[in-house]
Amino acid sequence: MQINVLAPLQPHYTVLLGGERSATSAPDLDVLNLFKPRQHSGDATLFVYPAYLYERMDVSEPASISTGIAQRYATAVYDLAKEAKKVAALETDLDALQGALSDSKDFGALIHSPIYTRDEQAGAIAALAKKMKLSPTMTNTLALMAQKRRLFVLPQLVKALRDVIATDKGEVTVEVTSAKALTKTQSDKLAASLKKTTGKTVTLQTTVDESLIGGLVVKVGSKMIDTSIRSKLNSLQNVMKEAG
């Protein structure tokens, strides 16, 4: 899922989610009013997210602190979802959020940039949660995180929730990064092989990184197996440097 901040020719702003364009204006997405169009070419709408946003100071705290915060939220959210028998809905939420985090730099800037006020983040997150059709539990959690200035731990929260759900099911979540998307046959074979190794039902969380060139990077808990061509080339380059 892609969430891109665009500036149309009209004096309002637009959010694009998964190919569906939805016009909005303050106060629904008041945060978008921070951005101004830079240029247009004919009827084309151009990205206007300022580049300097990605160079601004990150509000993230040290990794261990961020992980601790995320785990506390994850425990509370999972308990609520399990009590309400809404774990399946929670898993759907996680898929939507993971897609947004992976595909949208704009979404990443929204949760990490210090330029937004609590109210601006809360307003934007509420609108996006509605468009992504997140469950009430997740929507309320994100609203609370916005008010507490804790949205920057959202990536860790998604991972922590997946881990909690998998543990409760007797499963293990394996992060797999490949140079191109795995086919269903490849995914099934990899999951079956990992199941024999771990002794647990395996859920694959896959991402694509073309810079790997080929091969896979597989992470199970704290263990990582890197069979990518990029890694092999880097190792070869190091050997050649030492030999030279």
N, C-alpha and C positions, 0 to 999 in steps of 0.2 A: 504494500500500500504506500502510495506517495502522498505526502502532505506538503504542498508547495505554496508559499506566499507569493501571490502575483498582484500586479497593479493593472487593472483594466483602464480603458480610456475614460471611463466615468469617474466621478469624484468619490466612489466608494471602493472597497477592496474586496478581493476574492480569495477564497481558499479552495484548493483543488485536492479532492480526496479520491484516490483510486480512479481517476479519470472523470469524475463527476464535478462539474464546476458549480459552486454555490456562492452567490453574492451575499455579502453581509456588510453591515456598517455598525458604528458605535451605537449602543454600548456592548452588543453581542461579542464583537471582537475588537474592542477598543484598542487593544495592544497593536493592532495592525496600523493604526493611524500614526504610529511612530515613523512609518516609512513613507518616502515620497518617490514618485516615478522619476527615473533618471532620463530615459529616452524611449521613444516609440518609433517603430518603422511601419508605416501604413496602419493596418488594423491589427498588427501583431502586438501581443501583450508580452512585455519583457520582465524578467525577474528584477526585483528591486531590493532584495535583501542586501543591505550594505556589507561589503566585504570585511570592513573593520570589525564587525560583530564576531567574526571567527578569530580575531586577534586580541579580543578583549580578555581581561583576566577571567579565568574560570572560577566559579564559586565553589567548586568541589573541595571537600575536605580530604585529608589523607585517606587512602584507600581502605585502611582497616576501619576507620570511623564510619565511612560511607557504607561499608558492608554491614557493620553493626546496626546502623540505622535502618538499612533495607531489611535486614533479618527480623527486626522488631515489627516493622510494618507487615512483613510477609506472614509472620506468625498470627498476628491479629486478623489480617484479611482472610487467611485460610480458615481460621477457626469460625469466622462469621459465615463464610461460604459453605463450609461443611455442615454447620448447624442448620443452615437454611436449605441444604441439599442442592446447592448451586455451584458445585465444583466444576461441572461441565461448562457452565456459563463463564466461570472464571478462566478456564483454559482457553476459551474462545477470545476473551479479553486479552490474554497474554499473547496470542497469535497476532491480534490486531496491533497491539502496542509494539511487539517485536518488529513487525513489518514497518511501522512508522519510524522506529529508531534506526532501522537498517537502511531505509530508502530515502529518508528526508533529512537533509542538513538543516532545513528550516525548523523542523520539530526539535532537533538537537539544540539549535541555538535558543529556542524558546525555553527549554528546561534548564539550560546551563548559563545563559547570559545574565549578568548582574544588572543590566539596564532596566529591567522590568520591575514594577512594583508588585506587591502581593496581589493587589486587586487586578492588575493587568494580566498576570499569569493565571489567576483564578478564572477570569473571564474567558481567556483564550482556551484554557483547558476544558472548561465547561462546554464551550461550543464544539470543540474537537471531539470530546467524549460523546456528545449527542450525535455527531456525524458518523462516528465509528460504531455507534450503537453499543457502547460499553454497558455493563450491568450496573445497577444502582450501587452495589457495594464498591466496585472499582471506581465509579464516578465520584462517589463521596470520599473515597480514599485519596484520589488525585486532588480533589478540592482542598482537603485537609493538608496535604503535602504542599500545595501552593501557598496556603496561608502560613504554614510553618517554614516556608523557604526551603523545602526539602525535595523539590522536583528533580534536582540534579542526581538523586540516587535512584531515579526510575529504572535505568538499565540494570542496576544491581537488584532492584526489587523484582523485576521480571525474572531474573535468573534465580533469585532466592525462592520465589513462589514455585517455579518449575521444579526446583530441587525438593521442596517440601511436599508437593503433590506426588512426585515420583517416589519419594521415600515412603509415603503413606500407602502407595499402591504396590510397594515392593519392586519398584522399577528404578532404573538409573537413566539419567539424561546425559547423552553424549553429544558434545559439540563437535561438529564436523565441518571443516572448511575445505572447499574444493575449487579448482580453477574454473570449472563450469558446473552447472547444475547436474546433480546426480539423477539418473533415471530411476524409476520405481524398482526395476530389477536390481540395480546397483545398491540402492538403499536397503532393500530387503536382504540381500546377501551380506552386506556390511553389518546390519542389525543382528542377523543370525550368527555371524562370526563373533561379534562382540558379546552376544548372549552366552556363548560357550565359554568365553574368557571370564566374564564377570559373574556368571551364574544367576543373572537377573534379567528380567524383561527390559529391553533397551528401547528408549525413545530417542530418535535422532533429531537434533536441532541443527539444521544445515544452513550454511551461508556460502556465498560465492566470492572468491577473491582471485581475479584473473592474473594478478601478479605472481601467483604460485606457479604459473605456467602449466603445471601438471601435478598429479599426485594428490595427496590428502594431508591435512593436519587434523588429528583426532585427539580430543581432550576428554578424558574421563576423570572427573574429580580434579585432583592436583597433578595427575599424570598426563603427559602429552607425548604423542607419537607424531613426528613430522617426517613424512615420506615425499614431500613436495620436491619438484625439480629445482625450485628456487633455493631450497635449503641445501640440496646437493651441490648446486653451482656455487653457493656461498662457501661451502666446505672446501670445494676444489680450489676456489680462489684463495682461501686462507692457506691451503697447503702450498700453492704455487708461490705465495708471498714468502712463506717460511723457507722454501727451497731457493728462492732468489736472494 
